Amino acid sequence: MFSVPDILVVSVLALLLFGPDRLPGIMRQAGRFMREVQNTSHSFVAEMERAADVSEEPRAPEPAPTHPPDGAKAP
């Protein structure tokens, strides 16, 4: 993870690059983007789990073949 000095350096660089007027708006937009990424990720995981649950349902046994095996005579 990030250490305190790393966070301070990034904060100072962001402040110098964007200025104190634009920085709150940029951070708000970044927060919305991260929330959207999280929502999309959660939706994807939920859909994959739902698909896995559907595919794990027990299948009905296949019916026995009605034709005679090779070499046998049909009635």
N, C-alpha and C positions, 0 to 999 in steps of 0.2 A: 504494500500500500504506500501511500505518499507520506512523507515525513513533514513535520512542521516547516522546516526551511524550504522544502519543495513547494508547498502550498503558498508560502509567502512570496517566493520568486515568481510563480505563475500569477499571483494576484497583482503584484507590482507591474509585471509586463502587460497584463490585461488593462490595468489602469492607464499606463503610458500609451498603449496602442489605441484604445477606444475613448479614453477621456472619461471624466466623472459624469458627464451628461448622458452619454450613450450606454455606459456600462450596465446600469440597472435594466434597461430594455433588452439588451443582448443576453443578460443572464436569465431574464424571464423567458425569452424565446428559447434559450437552451434548455431550460427546465421543461417547457411544453414539449419540445422535441424528445427529451429523454422519457417523459411520461408516455408519449405516443409510441416510442420504441418498446417500452415495458408492456403497454397494453397489447401491442401487436405480438410480442413474444408470448405473453400469457395466453392469448387467443390461439396462437399456433400450437402451443403445448397442450392446451385443452382439446383442440381438434385432433391432435395425434393420439392422445389418450382415449378419446371417444372412438376413433377409428380402430385402435388396438383392442378395445373392449368388444366392439362389434365383430372383429375377426376372430376373437377367442370363443365365441359362442359355439356350443357343440353342434356338430353337423349330423344330419340324419344319415343312417347307414345306407349305402348304395344297394339297390335291389340286385338280387342274384340274376345272372344272365339267363335268358329264356332259350337260347339256342344251344344245341348239343355240342359237346366238345369235339375237337378235330378227330376224325376217324370213326365216330359213332354214327349210327343210323338214326334218322329222325323218325318218330312214330307215325 
